Amino acid sequence: MLRTDIWTGAFVRRHNDLGHMCVVARRGDPVAGQVFVVVDHLDGTASLFTPAPAAARTDDGADRVFQLRFERVELQRVDERIAQEQRFDPDLWVLALELRNGEPGLNVLPQ
């Protein structure tokens, strides 16, 4: 598995190269921190992608697998969830992506 700092750097750069605003909102452990991705849809709603549970993953060689935790909810709800996770895991990363439409380019478990 890629180091978290390398994976997040590539994710941010790829989106910024595509013209999407993407930043590291919170840095965590550079080697093995969990990554949370907040997608601001620029309409007052946001979606939250969190690491998929290990039990739900298949061994298909994907480096990082996510699950859609919240879809198009108020940003405050996403912020509250991240704050809750930070109390449990202070080493997590948060990436903030502005994306009106389209896919964030994550490997997401089917719902």
Sequence and secondary structure as in RCSB ss.txt:
>XXXX:A:sequence
MLRTDIWTGAFVRRHNDLGHMCVVARRGDPVAGQVFVVVDHLDGTASLFTPAPAAARTDDGADRVFQLRFERVEL
QRVDERIAQEQRFDPDLWVLALELRNGEPGLNVLPQ
>XXXX:A:secstr
   HHHHHHHHHHHHHHTT  EEEEE   TTT  EEEEEE SSSEEEEEEE  GGG   S  S  EEEEEEEEEH
HHHHHHHHHHHHH TT EEEEEE SSS     B   
